[in-house]
Amino acid sequence: MRVLIALPLLLGLAACASAPKPSGQLSSYEGLERREGAVRTGLAVRKATQPAGRIVIEPTQVAEGPDTAWMTAAERAALAREADAQLCFELTERYELAPTPEEADARMRAVITRVKPTGRTASAFSAASGFFIPGPIGLRVPGTVGGLSAEAEMTDRAGRQLAAVVWTRDAQPIGTDNPSLSRLGDALQFVEPFADAAAAAATPEGFKSRRIGDDDPCAAFGPRIRPEGFLAKFATGLYVPNLSGARPAAADEGATETR
């Protein structure tokens, strides 16, 4: 009963997000505006004012530094691959991909600047507790939840910045963030809302979305929706990267590690 009474207050505390801190990875941070009221997310945006035409998406980079030093090469590759996939999914709903970089009107580049690992043992405990506390709101052990910070910018052919976003989010002990047995569990799940924010920043107001046909330009990453991931979450209470995330690159099949 005490938990139920305190839950609204705890959820309110969980919704607070710290301001994102620029890392210096983008070409410019001028004109970025802090977005207030972003639930659980720190967000600063410079929004595009004109559509960009055809775009090319550069491979996502994982910045070097103390906030990413704990990751293995395979983990860095898996996280970058998921970011590439989600940026492709989101941006192709707005723009056409250029056949070659030379034919692109604009470039989108993203950098992952901070990754906080997910506690695997605590995640197993959290998943088990979900069977005894049913409902959409879950409980996780504080201090072992993961997080992600990332930045992105769209530039024109001359290298002038058209749009930018600085984004950060940490999982909450109380909420809807799914536990995972992967150290990248929370970070991998947060790539999708980051990509959505980056694509929204690159899209001027009033710009209509595009319909994705049968010939999906992002097919190399696998389907946009993977129902097996939802089924795994329903059955185990856990986010399972291999069932929920992007398909590995052909050369990485069988070698990707997301421990």
N, C-alpha and C positions, 0 to 999 in steps of 0.2 A: 504494500500500500504506500509506504514512504517513497519507493522508487517511482510509482505512478504520479504521486503528488509533485515530486521534484522534476519529473521528466520535461515539462514545458520550459522550466528555467535552464536545465542542462542543454536542451536543444537550442535555446537562444544563445547560450555561450558558445556552443559548437558552431553556430552560424557566422561568428565573427571571423574576419579574414584580415591578416596583416597586409600592409601596403607592399606591392612588389618592388624589389630593389634592382635597378638596372645593373647589368653585369659588364657592360662595355663591349659586348659581342656584336651589337648592331652598328650600322654606319652612322646613325644619329638617334638621339632621344628627344629632339626638339618637337614640340607640339603634342607630346603624349599627355593625355588627360586621365586622371584617376577616375575609374567608374565606381561610384558609390552604390551601395546596396547589392553588390554581387555576393550572393549567398555562398559562404565557405571559400570564396575565391578572391585573391588579390589580383586586380586587373587594371592596367593602364593602356590606353589605346590612342593611336593616331589613325583616324578613319579615312579611307580613300574618298575623294570627291568626284572622281570620274572613273568609268569602267576602263579596264586595262587592256582589253583585246585578248589575244592568245597569250598563254603563260607557259612557263616551264618551272617545274618544281625541283629545286636542287636537293640532293641527298641531305638528310638531317644530320647535323653534327652534334656530338656529345662533347661539351667543353671539358678541358683538363682542369683539375683543381681538387681541393680537399673535399668538395661536395659530391664528387663522382669517382674519387680515387679508389673506393672500395669495390667497384664493379669489375668483373672480369671482361675480357675482350668479347666473349660470347654474349654476355649480358648487355654490353654497350651496343652490340650489333642488333640484338633482339629489340631493344628499346627504340633504336633509330629506325628499324624496319617498321615497327608499329606506328611511329610518327609519320614516316613516309606514306604508309597506307592511309592513315586517317586524314592527312593533308590532301592526298589525292581524292579520297572519297568526298571530302567537304568542298574542295575547290572546283572539282569538275561539275558540281551542281550549280556553279556560278559561271565558270569560264571554260573555254575550249583549250585543250592542251596543244601546244605547238609541236609540229612533227620533229623539229630539231631546235636546239637552243638558239641557233642563228636566226630562226624565223619567229622567235618569241618577241612579243611586245613588252613583256614584263617577266621578272623572275621572282619567285618566292623562295626564301631561305629561312630555315629554322635552326635554332641552337638550343639544346637541352643544357641548362646551366646548373641544376641541382637535382639530385635524386636521393631521397631518404628511404632506406630499406624498410620493407615490411617484415615484422617479426613472425617467423613461421610457426614457432611453438605456440605463441599467443593466438595466432590465427586459427590453429586447430582447436584450441579451447573456445574461441569465439564462435566457430562454426558449430561446435557441439552444443554451446549454450543456446543457439538458435532453435534447436529442437524443443527446448523447454520454455522459450520466450517467443512464441510465434508472432508473425506480423511483419510489416515492412521496416520497422525500426529495429536495428540490431545493436548489440552491445559488444565493444571490443576492449581489450586490455589497454589502458592508457600507457603511453611511452613506447609502444611497439608498432604504432601505425606509421605508414610510409607517406611520402609526398613527392611532389614534382614542381620544378620551376623551369620555365622555358620562354624563349623569345622568338619572334619571327618578324620579318619585314618583306615588303614587296617593293621592288625597284624597277624603274624603266630602263630602256636600253642604254641611256647615258649614266646609269647608276644612281639617279635621283630617287630618294625614298618617296614612295606613294602612300604607304600604309605601314603601320607597325603595331606590335602588341608585346607587352611584358606581362607574364602570367605566372601565378603561383597558387598552389593548393596543397594542403595536408589533409590526410584522412582524419576523421573524427571518431573518438571513442563511442559516441552515441550518434546514430544516423543510418544512412543507407549505403555507406561504403563497404564493399564486400571484402571479407578476409581472404587470404590466399596463402598457399604453402610456398609460393615463389617470393624471393626477396624483392622482385620487381612488381609484385602483385598490384599495389596501389598505384605506382607510377604508370604501369601499362594501362590501367583503367582510366587514369587522368589524361592520357594523351588525346582521347577523343574530345573532351570538352575544350582542351587547349587548341586543337585543330579547328574546332568550330569557332572559337573566338578569333583565331587568326584569319579564317576565311571570312568571317563577318566584318573584320576590320578592313579587309581587302575589297569589300563590296560596298559601293556607294548606296545611299538611301534611294529606295524606289527601284533598284535593279532587280529584275525578275530572275528566278532560278531556272535552270535548264533541266529538261527531262533526260534521264539516263536511259539509253536504249539497250537492246540486247547485246550490242558490241560495247561492253563496258571498258572505258580506257584504263580502268584500274584493275582489270581482271587478274593481273599478275600477283596481286596481293590476296586473291581469294574473294569469296562473296562478301558483300557489304554487311549482310546480317548472317550470323552463324548460330542457328538454333541449338546446336549441340552445346554451345556455351551456356545458354539459358537452362538447358536440361541438366547440365552438370551443376550449376548453381542451385537449382531446385532440389537435386538429389543429395548434394553434399554440403550446401551452404557456403561453398568456396568458389572464388574466381579461379579458373584453370586456364592459364595462358595458351597452352597448345590447342585448346578447344574453342577459345574465345577470340584470340588475336589474329593478326595477319599471317598469311601463309609465308613460310620462310622463302628466301631467294633460292633459286635452283641449286646454286653452288653450296648453300648452307644446309640443305636437307640432311637431317640426321645429326647435324653438328651444333645446332643452336641450343644453348644452355640457359635456362631461366631459373636457376636453383634458388 
